Amino acid sequence: MGSDRAWRSRVKVIFLIIVGIGGAATLSYFMHARSSELARDLDSPDPSVVNDGLIALKDRGDPAGMDKATALLKSDNTDTRIDAAIYLGELGKKDSVPYLIKAMREVEDDRKDEIVSELTSITGQSFGRNANGWRDWWLGQHPGSFLFNAPQTLP
């Protein structure tokens, strides 16, 4: 029994080392990848690769993926659409505003502050986490907006 416990401990340590190496390799890729490589990731059929590329480009403030991200605003994948909106918002692109407002309903609380920051920076408005306030402001500026074509109360 004692040797079994020691064997399990060794397996756990080896597993943690492998996971750590994998994580470090991924981190190293995103830290050292060229802009063109990250922009190319936005064409991947794997949504997690696309989302990681959007996040890395956003964190760098790198406009290399701007055109592809604009197309991704219409993605069927919710996370991809939200990450594209946040990336474009970080770059100050006004076209991202309605998508950021829509994302307020779709994201977990921990991402709302990031969205509010982008919205406030781009629009000069300050509605905080009040998704209805943002929606009402947007509709006042853009009656009949394609994203909010029916009255609704946001959760």
C-alpha positions in Angstrom: 0.0 0.0 0.0 2.8 2.4 0.8 4.5 1.9 -2.6 1.2 2.4 -4.3 0.8 5.8 -2.6 4.4 6.7 -3.7 3.7 5.6 -7.2 0.5 7.7 -7.4 2.4 10.7 -6.1 5.0 10.3 -8.8 2.3 10.0 -11.5 0.7 13.2 -10.2 4.0 15.1 -10.3 4.7 13.9 -13.8 1.2 14.9 -14.9 1.5 18.4 -13.4 4.9 18.8 -15.1 3.4 17.8 -18.5 0.5 20.2 -18.0 2.8 23.0 -16.9 5.0 22.5 -20.0 2.0 22.5 -22.3 0.7 25.7 -20.6 4.1 27.4 -20.9 4.4 26.4 -24.6 0.9 27.9 -25.3 1.8 31.1 -23.3 5.1 31.3 -25.2 3.3 31.0 -28.5 0.9 33.8 -27.8 3.7 36.0 -26.3 6.0 35.5 -29.3 3.7 34.9 -32.2 3.8 37.4 -34.9 0.8 39.5 -35.6 0.3 37.7 -38.9 0.2 34.3 -37.2 -2.4 35.6 -34.7 -4.5 37.1 -37.5 -4.3 33.8 -39.3 -5.6 32.0 -36.2 -8.9 34.0 -36.8 -9.5 31.8 -39.9 -9.3 28.5 -37.9 -12.3 26.2 -37.9 -11.7 25.7 -34.1 -13.5 28.4 -32.1 -11.1 28.1 -29.2 -8.1 28.9 -31.5 -10.1 31.9 -32.9 -11.0 33.1 -29.4 -7.4 32.8 -28.2 -6.2 34.7 -31.2 -8.7 37.5 -30.6 -7.7 37.7 -26.9 -4.0 37.8 -27.7 -4.5 40.5 -30.3 -6.7 42.5 -27.9 -4.1 42.2 -25.1 -1.5 43.6 -27.5 -3.7 46.3 -28.9 -2.7 44.9 -32.2 -4.9 45.9 -35.2 -3.6 43.0 -37.4 -6.9 41.1 -37.1 -9.3 44.0 -37.4 -10.9 43.1 -40.7 -11.3 39.4 -39.8 -12.7 40.3 -36.4 -15.3 42.6 -38.0 -16.6 39.6 -40.0 -16.6 37.5 -36.8 -19.1 39.9 -35.2 -21.7 37.9 -37.1 -20.4 34.5 -35.9 -22.8 31.9 -34.8 -20.4 31.1 -31.9 -21.4 33.4 -29.0 -17.9 33.5 -27.4 -16.3 34.3 -30.8 -18.8 37.1 -31.4 -18.2 38.5 -27.9 -14.4 38.3 -28.1 -14.5 40.0 -31.6 -16.6 42.8 -30.2 -14.3 43.3 -27.2 -11.2 43.2 -29.4 -12.6 45.8 -31.7 -13.8 47.8 -28.8 -10.3 47.8 -27.4 -9.2 49.3 -30.7 -11.8 52.0 -30.4 -13.9 50.8 -33.3 -17.4 52.4 -33.1 -18.9 49.6 -35.2 -18.4 47.3 -32.1 -20.7 49.3 -29.9 -24.0 47.6 -30.7 -22.3 44.2 -30.4 -20.8 45.1 -27.1 -24.3 46.2 -25.9 -25.7 42.9 -27.0 -22.9 41.1 -25.3 -23.9 42.6 -22.0 -26.8 40.1 -21.9 -24.6 37.2 -22.9 -21.5 37.3 -20.7 -20.7 36.3 -17.2 -20.4 39.0 -14.6 -16.6 38.9 -14.7 -16.5 40.1 -18.3 -19.1 42.9 -18.0 -16.6 45.4 -16.5 -14.4 44.9 -19.6 -17.4 45.6 -21.9 -18.5 48.6 -19.8 -14.9 50.0 -20.1 -14.9 49.6 -23.9 -18.4 51.1 -24.2 -17.6 54.1 -22.0 -14.3 54.7 -23.7 -15.8 54.7 -27.2 -19.1 56.5 -26.6 -18.3 58.8 -23.7 -21.5 57.6 -22.0 -21.6 56.0 -18.6 -24.4 53.5 -17.9 -22.2 51.1 -16.0 -23.5 47.5 -16.0 -27.1 48.8 -16.8 -27.7 46.9 -20.0 -31.1 48.4 -20.4 -29.6 51.9 -20.1 -27.0 51.1 -22.8 -29.7 49.6 -25.1 -32.1 52.6 -24.6 -29.2 55.0 -25.3 -28.3 53.1 -28.5 -31.9 53.0 -29.7 -32.2 56.7 -29.1 -29.2 57.3 -31.3 -30.1 54.6 -33.9 -33.9 54.0 -34.0 -34.7 50.6 -35.5 -31.3 49.2 -34.8 -30.8 45.8 -36.4 -29.7 44.2 -33.1 -32.6 45.5 -31.0 -35.5 45.5 -33.4 -38.1 44.6 -30.7 -38.6 46.2 -27.2 -37.1 43.9 -24.6 -36.1 43.9 -21.0 -32.6 42.6 -20.6 -31.9 40.2 -17.7 
